[in-house]
Amino acid sequence: MARTTAFLRYLPAFGYRCQVLTTSAFGGEDDVLRAWEPLSLYRWLFNRQVRNGEGNSAVRTRRGLLSRIGRAFFIPDLQISWLPMAFVSGLRYLRGHDCDLIYTSFPPASAHLLGYLLQRATGLPWVADFRDAWIFDPLDVYLEGESLRKCLEERIEERVIASASAVVVASQEVADYLCTRYASHSAKVRVISNGFDEALPNRSRPFQEMSPMRLIHAGSFSYSHPRRSPKVLFDALERLLQEDAQWDQRLKVVLVGLLSEQETAWADSLVRRGIVQVEGVVDRDRSLEIQESAHVLLVVDHMRPWTSTNVPSKVYEYLAQGRPILSLGGCGAVGRIVTELHAGMHVPGDDADAVCAALKSLCNGHERGILPVGASEEALRPFHRRSLTRALAECFDSVIQQAVPCK
């Protein structure tokens, strides 16, 4: 939700005061509307950390039995249980205040259903933001392939696209898909990418002669997406060590974030041989501090047989750091951004030989003092959160001006 949070922070500078409607399940600011959802009761009953006020730990609860039940019986997602009370709260607020438009952000898809219902009830213009692709390149693996569930959610997506006053997407690849599939509504689609705060970049570099080369990965793998895995990276590291046991003196791979049991098992021998260092879960400030110590920053995307559309938010943080990026994945948005911005190297994420070659090339460049510096500040200027929020405010201005007053 960093994208939406940043928009909320900067929108007042462009003349928009926002009222947030969210769930009662998590904490946060006091000036938001909260609608109760049954899911919060489940979290409270079965997750001790939630009862202790550590709301973010509910991720583990949702990935368990509740997640499987939700995918089997709730369409489009488990958060549909939030919709009735959210609609009541939202409609009451809209009727009691002078509001200009409705803005919803996906995922979850239920947020767009709420926007649709509120738009139908009030006639206000509605902007639907797709932080990620929905049907094409889905985050939910249950939407891969043909199924009744996918058919139903395609119908919902179609209704959202047709009813929204404007559709905002976070990558050109999502825009291309929507403009092709819903050609009659293509004029509604606008690309406003993710980005980073202007205060974030610290582009000072560690000394080139520092050894070994530090390759940093921030964030989780399979906990971010069930098909995202570090296995090919680990296989490549094993091959390097088989070629020369001294590779631990040339390269240190630092993993920041939560690893699954399987990922921890894969990494174990590499940790013992000193080429991998597992930092575990750290707070954001510590994560950024570790990233600043990197010579190269690593992003691992999952392979798929279609063009990837989703760009992990850490890619933009990486860009801001001014370090070269090693991107492992398939054809699509991440590789395009890294290549277009001259921000590093993109190699096939399922080819251990290619990953080995990339690691050797980067280490050689590091040792020779010719490692690239990453994307230029000029190239990154359009990705500042303030600039991106200005684009969103211009979108709001446009749909408000085009709206037909309700009679």
SULURFEN-V976769 format. One record per backbone hydrogen bond with DSSP energy under -1.0 kcal/mol. CO is the residue of the C=O (numbers start at 1). NH is the residue of the N-H. If there is no record, write none. Layout:
CO;NH, CO;NH
This chain:
1;5, 2;6, 3;7, 4;8, 5;9, 6;10, 7;11, 10;13, 11;14, 11;16, 12;15, 20;33, 22;35, 33;22, 35;24, 37;40, 38;41, 38;42, 39;43, 40;44, 41;45, 42;46, 43;47, 47;51, 48;52, 49;54, 50;53, 53;55, 54;57, 55;58, 56;59, 57;60, 58;62, 59;63, 61;64, 64;68, 65;69, 66;70, 67;71, 68;72, 69;73, 70;74, 77;80, 78;81, 79;82, 80;83, 82;86, 83;87, 84;88, 85;89, 86;90, 87;91, 88;92, 89;93, 90;94, 91;95, 97;99, 102;127, 104;129, 106;131, 108;111, 109;113, 110;114, 111;115, 112;116, 113;117, 114;118, 115;119, 116;120, 117;121, 118;122, 119;123, 125;102, 126;165, 126;166, 127;104, 128;168, 129;106, 130;170, 140;143, 141;144, 147;151, 148;152, 149;153, 150;154, 151;155, 152;156, 153;157, 154;158, 155;159, 156;160, 157;161, 158;162, 159;163, 160;164, 166;128, 167;190, 168;130, 169;192, 171;175, 172;176, 173;177, 174;178, 175;179, 176;180, 177;181, 178;182, 182;185, 183;186, 185;188, 186;189, 188;167, 190;169, 196;385, 197;200, 207;210, 213;252, 214;295, 214;296, 215;254, 216;298, 217;256, 221;224, 221;225, 225;228, 230;234, 231;235, 232;236, 233;237, 234;238, 235;239, 236;240, 237;241, 238;242, 239;243, 240;244, 244;247, 246;249, 247;250, 247;251, 250;213, 252;215, 253;277, 254;217, 255;279, 256;219, 260;264, 261;265, 262;266, 263;267, 264;268, 267;271, 268;272, 269;273, 270;275, 270;276, 271;274, 275;253, 277;255, 280;257, 283;287, 284;288, 285;289, 286;290, 287;291, 288;292, 290;293, 291;294, 296;216, 297;326, 299;328, 308;333, 312;315, 313;317, 314;318, 315;319, 316;320, 317;321, 319;322, 324;297, 325;345, 326;299, 327;347, 328;301, 329;349, 331;308, 332;336, 333;337, 334;338, 335;339, 336;340, 337;341, 338;343, 339;342, 343;325, 345;327, 347;329, 348;351, 351;355, 352;356, 353;357, 354;358, 355;359, 356;360, 357;361, 358;362, 359;363, 360;364, 361;365, 362;366, 363;367, 364;368, 365;370, 376;380, 380;383, 381;384, 383;196, 384;388, 385;389, 386;390, 387;391, 388;392, 389;393, 390;394, 391;395, 392;396, 393;397, 394;398, 395;399, 396;400, 397;401, 398;402
